[in-house]
Amino acid sequence: MSYVSGNINTNSHIIPDATVKATTDPDQARKERAKDKLRKAEAEGNHLWAVTKEKLFQPAVAGGLFSVVNLGVIGGLGYLFYTTPAYRSDAKFIGSAAAGTLLLLGAEGVMAESYLQTEEGQREKQRAQEEGSALYRQTREVVLRPGVFGGLLGLVNVAVLGGLGYTAYSHWDERVWDRRWVTGLTVGTLALFAGEG
């Protein structure tokens, strides 16, 4: 037995301090770190939502998003009706699609109307009216010149007569051509030409 091991009192124990254990509890420290991270994530999420809301709900951006949604809905419905013929005669599906589309367009109209009630909406409306008026005046000035307008009417006439001629030529042998069709096409064409005159 050595001198060092002989002088150690085996009956003495070190009693840990209770205050040290309470402040250095690993579970409590882990919980505090998790709560702190959660608060930081919530604050960052709220900031990102505020920035996103500010950017998305500008009239031009929101209008563009509404246009994309509208095109998606109309295109999706058209694709479903085209690819699945059973939907064309399903009254429940047609009614649901019409109601959903009307609900979507109504909600967009309500949002646009509520935006127009704000000061920024009124300024945007005034600016759009001024731009629209200027665009209309410029278009009218360019298009309604005699040479331009006559050329546009000539293009419309050529397109109408060419379309009618092509349709008549390609479907000449079919039994579709009765007096009602011929009369309707003739009256429609004459009405178009009279309106142009």
Salt bridges, closest charged atoms under 4 A:
ASP27 OD1 - ARG30 NH2 3.50
ASP36 OD2 - LYS40 NZ 3.60
GLU124 OE2 - ARG127 NH2 2.41
GLU131 OE2 - ARG127 NH1 2.84
GLU174 OE2 - HIS171 ND1 2.93
ASP178 OD2 - ARG180 NH2 3.19
